[in-house]
Amino acid sequence: MNLDLSTKAEITWCPGCSNSQILVAFRQAVDEIVKNKELKIEDLVIFSGIGCHGKITDYLNINSFTSLHGRLVPTMTGVKCANPNLKIVGFSGDGDSLDEGIAHLIHAAKRNSDISLFIHDNKIFALTTGQFNALSSKGFKGKSTPEGNIEEPLNPLLIALSSGATFVARTYAGDIQGTKKIMQEAINHKGFAFVDIIQPCITFFDTRDYFKDKIYWLEDNYPRDDFNKALEKITESTQEKVSLGIFYKKDKPTFEEELYK
Ligand code: SF4
């Protein structure tokens, strides 16, 4: 029997928003790993920050915590420190964790805290109706940059990898099965798992056409333990192609293991 992870909360994302695809992928991911006895549902705690993504905790019948803007990562690491037996998964927006909360992201990756962070990457501040953020491309025209953004975007995967994350991956919300599998591997990873989920905002920055011909999955024999290969893949030009998959995965003692030694 499938777990009923739904709630009575009305879904208020824009009709057709790709956040719904992330929600479906996560429900399926959790349902399967609970059925496989890899996780007890009562041991899972989910977190969100502020932004369109933040509503996801309202739509999941799982222990949850909605944090302040950009502050879900320290909340996650605090809960994990207090009870290392819990499985900690956070949902965050690119504005939430790459603008407001970027210092927390870097330090959680550096410590290899045993948590998973899923970024809903729509490359704008969507909840506030489309202002540019740290991941917006140069030239992006939005509410606060009507003549075009003059800054280059950050590469979130490069930040996670160079800060010490031991699991670094990217997926595309529209590929629900691919996203589900990446989520499962991230949840089962011991250490800091960073997953960038490309999540087009169909209302304020619809990038579906841009990405649909560019995305491709890494080949099956891609060497996940090769740091330099990961660096090469995540810095390759995104003008022509955008790779999806697990770029890097490494076993390393976690912050909580070191803390409780
Ligand atoms: Fe989704 Fe964009 Fe609407 Fe937010 S504003 S719910 S990201 S489509």
Residues whose N, C-alpha, C, O or C-beta is under 5 A from the ligand:
A	BS01	SF4	W13 C14 C17 C52 A126 C201 I202 T203 F204
